[in-house]
Amino acid sequence: MIQILASSFVLAALLAGGPPQAMKEDLVSHLEGYLSSIRNHEMEGALAHLAPDFQLRFEGSPDHISRQGMRDILGWDMAVGSQVEKLSCRLEGERTLRCRLREANRVLDLLGVEELFSDNRLEFDGQGRIRRHVSRVEEHEPSWQDQMAKAVEWLSEHHPKGLEKVRPGGKAEFSTATAQGWLTLLRRWREATGGS
């Protein structure tokens, strides 16, 4: 009888949105803490939400960014004033969220792109820290890639030394210093071309 009551209680809790809903709310709370740390320029707070074996990967790229590498990415985000907002999340599996995020920052603004939307798969460890993050940026018009290509073409002709500092060897580099450099260069591009 007690076993039947216990089973009925578990079933009722599941049907009422019990443990899975509580799990989702717990993971979303951890994600919100991470995003809040980014918005408030709290580097150590943001890193505390990442597991020691954390990996970020952008869909379509074989490369990943480790927890240590995130220090530079977060420095970039903070320097360009990134505002990342969770729009929606759903639970996928026991410790994985699928979330749609919106990002705005000063680099995007200078490129004439108001905001970016991305589809993100976030896997959490047993302590609520993010272990894996796979992100896919949604298509957007105007495309930030097309706008950046226009800016790079103009900058390579008019400010090649400055461009080399922020893209050594033509490769993207993320840090606080390169973010500040990009902001300066993109302002010059925008003032000279109107962003086209």
Secondary structure, 3 states (H helix, E strand, C coil): CHHHHHHHHHHHHHHCCCHHHHHHHHHHHHHHHHHHHHHCCCHHHHHCCEEEEEEEEECCCCCCEEHHHHHHHHHHHHHCCCEEEEEEEEECCCCEEEEEEEEECHHHHHHCCCCEEEEEEEEECCCCCEEEEEEEECCCCCCHHHHHHHHHHHHHHHCHHHHHHHCHHHCCCCCHHHHHHHHHHHHHHHHHHCCC
